Amino acid sequence: MFIIKKKYLILLQVFFCFLLLPNCSNNSKTVILKEAKDSQIFIKGQSFLKSNDYKKAAIEFDKIYLNYPFSLLAPRAEIMTAYSLFQDNEINEAIGKLKEFIEMNPTGEHTQYAQYLLAMSFYVQIPDPGRDPMLSEKALKYFKIITTKFPNSVYAKDAKFKINYIKNSLAQNELLIGMFYLKNNSPASSIKRFQAIIKNYQTTSVIPETLYRLCEAFLMLGLKEEAIKSSSLLSYNFPDNEWTNLSKNIIKDTQELDENEGFINSITDYIKKITN
């Protein structure tokens, strides 16, 4: 069970109320009479939701989907079941409901919100950098679906913000792994991680440090020319950054290596091989 940050709940509640809480006034009197029982259950679920009794709300909304699968209220009730589960910190159950809903309603009225709530269900579980990035990658995947499939939806702007945050988190995770290899005298392995950051997360905040660490790793292998390239790239793109000054200093303080040319070439070929 996961503790959801208050600001996430407020944001979800705003979106939820905007999309899912209109009354049934547009339905004809005939439909209202015909669906009196499921309407009563729906209202009861709403009352539990308003009193923050999310567990009971989920049970009531689920009754509509189970007992009245062809009701006009069934799709909304299914989404509200997932929302209630989310609010009750039953994240895995909410994810299961949402995936099922999206599969059965790929272009339905409430699919956009379902997709957003699914992405948020992974987002609120994102661990600190250095931990398994699987949940971050899943959240990124589902937020990207929103920006590509529903670019004009009310959720697209927030999805883009979340995507940037997640990319920074994933880049930070890669940097920590690269640093681990570097500290344990495995510069070749660290180079692979650092170059993956530069390739996949070019707009993230860790790029300056990544280029500096890449410079360090190349110097540890005696590849001064490659280190100079990393330092120059850092200086060009981030001229006033603290990591730029540090890279200039280590290049300046590094003396010319005396190894023979054949040895240096063999190391260079090895680095190219593992980083391709």
C-alpha positions, 0 to 999 in steps of 0.5 A, spaced: 500 500 500 502 506 498 501 513 501 499 518 495 502 525 496 496 530 497 498 535 491 497 529 487 490 527 490 488 535 489 490 535 482 486 528 480 480 530 484 480 537 480 480 533 473 475 527 476 470 532 478 471 536 471 470 530 467 466 525 471 461 528 476 455 531 471 448 529 473 444 525 469 439 531 467 440 529 460 437 523 460 430 522 458 425 521 464 424 514 461 431 512 461 431 515 469 425 511 471 428 504 467 434 505 471 432 507 478 435 502 481 442 503 478 441 510 479 440 510 486 446 505 487 450 511 483 448 516 488 449 512 494 457 511 491 457 518 490 455 520 498 460 515 500 466 518 496 464 525 498 465 523 505 472 520 504 469 513 505 473 510 499 472 503 500 465 503 501 464 508 495 468 502 490 463 497 493 457 501 491 460 503 484 462 496 482 455 493 484 453 497 477 458 494 473 457 487 476 449 488 476 447 493 470 453 492 465 449 495 460 446 501 464 448 508 461 451 509 468 456 502 467 462 506 464 462 512 469 461 507 475 467 503 473 471 509 472 469 511 479 470 504 482 478 505 480 478 512 482 475 510 489 480 504 489 486 509 487 484 514 493 484 508 498 491 507 496 489 500 493 493 502 487 494 495 484 487 494 484 486 500 481 491 499 475 487 492 474 480 496 473 483 501 469 487 497 464 481 493 463 476 499 462 481 502 457 482 495 453 474 494 452 473 502 451 479 504 447 476 510 444 470 511 449 467 517 453 471 516 459 478 513 456 482 519 456 481 520 464 482 512 465 489 513 461 491 519 465 489 515 472 493 509 470 499 513 468 498 517 475 497 510 479 504 508 476 507 515 477 505 516 485 509 509 486 516 512 483 521 510 488 527 515 489 533 515 484 538 508 485 532 504 486 528 499 480 526 504 475 521 499 472 515 503 475 518 510 472 518 507 465 511 504 466 509 511 468 513 514 462 509 510 457 502 511 459 503 519 460 506 519 453 500 515 450 496 521 453 500 526 449 500 522 443 493 519 442 490 525 446 494 531 445 488 536 446 485 533 452 485 537 459 490 532 461 496 533 456 499 539 459 500 535 466 502 529 462 508 533 459 510 536 465 510 529 468 514 526 462 520 531 464 520 529 471 520 522 470 526 523 464 530 527 469 529 521 475 531 516 470 537 520 468 539 521 475 538 513 476 543 512 470 548 517 473 548 513 480 549 507 476 555 510 472 558 513 478 558 506 482 562 503 476 566 509 476 568 509 484 569 501 483 574 502 478 570 500 472 570 506 467 569 502 461 562 500 464 561 507 467 562 510 460 556 505 457 551 508 462 554 516 461 553 515 454 546 512 454 544 518 458 547 523 453 543 519 447 536 518 451 535 524 456 539 530 452 534 535 455 535 533 463 538 537 468 544 531 469 547 532 462 553 537 465 555 532 470 554 526 466 559 530 461 564 531 466 564 524 469 564 521 462 571 526 461 573 522 468 572 515 465 576 517 459 582 519 463 582 513 467 583 509 461 588 514 458 583 516 453 585 524 453 583 525 446 576 523 448 576 526 454 577 533 451 572 532 446 567 531 452 570 537 456 569 541 449 562 539 449 560 541 456 564 547 455 560 549 449 553 547 451 554 549 458 559 555 459 558 557 466 556 551 469 560 549 475 562 542 472 565 545 466 570 549 470 571 542 473 572 539 467 577 544 464 581 543 471 582 536 470 584 536 463 589 541 464 592 537 470 593 531 466 599 530 463 601 527 457 601 519 457 607 515 455 603 509 453 605 506 446 600 508 440 598 501 439 596 500 447 592 506 446 588 504 440 586 497 443 583 501 448 579 506 444 577 500 440 574 496 446 571 503 448 567 503 441 565 496 441 562 496 448 558 503 447 555 501 440 
